[in-house]
Amino acid sequence: MSATTEMFKSNHRFIPKLTHDNYPTWRKRVRRVLVAMRAYNIVTGEELLPEGNRSAARTLQMEWHQKANDAIALIHLGCTDNLPFP
């Protein structure tokens, strides 16, 4: 890692921002943070939005959306500004 590497801090650790050159390292570190956040399975599609209209289901849906939004923020904040996003 060079002295000019941009870093960002999640609640779990410092991670170098994604550049065109460091994807393998970035991917491993972000994955570990997503696992710690309990959001990795949402990102991979293994954990789907809970179904149902009862109070307990709605609570689980709100928690799922919060984890999904946290994962999106982590991934976007973990990228340098010069990477293209759709």
N, C-alpha and C positions, 0 to 999 in steps of 0.2 A: 504494500500500500504506500503510495507516495505521500509526501508531506502536504500536497495540495488536495488530497482526497476529501470531498465533501462528506460529512457525516450527518446523521440525524439520530435523535434519541427517541426510542419508543419507551413505554413504561417498563420494558424488560431489559433493554441494553442499547448500546450505541451500535449503529449499523452504517457501513459506508453506503452512500447513495448509488443507485444503479447508473452505470455509464455504459458506453458501447463496449467496454473492455472487461468488466468484472461480473458478468451475469452468473457464472457458476458459484462464486463465493456469495454474492448477494442473495441468490435463490436459497441457498442453504440457511443463511442467517434469517432471512425473512420467514422461511418455513418454520424455523424454531420459535420465532416470536408468534406466528399465527397459531401454532400448537399451544403455546403458553396462554394465548388469548382465548383458546377453545373456539377458534374460528377457522382452522385449517380445513375441516371437513365441509364447511359451508363453501369455501373458496373452490374446493375440488368438486363440489356437487354431490358429495356423499351424504351430506345432511341437508334435507329439503325443508322448506318452510312447513312447520306443523299445520295440520288442518284442524278445522273445528270452529264452532262459534261459542262454545261455553267459556266461562271466565278463565279457567285454567288454560285452555287452548290459546286464548287471546294473550295471556301473560307469556306463554311460550313463544308466540309469534312476535311479540314486542321484543323479547330477549334475542330471538333469532335476527330480527332486523337490526338491533343495536350491534350485535357481533358482526353482521355483514357490513354495516356502515363503518365500524372500526377497522375492519380488514381492508376495505376500499381506501380509507384514509391512510392506513399504514403503507399500502402499496404505492399510492400516488405520492405521498410525502417522501417515500424512499427512492424516488427517481430524480435525477437531475433535470433541470428545466429544459435542456436542449433535446430531450427524447420526445419523439412524436407520440401523441395519444389520439385515438379516434375521437 
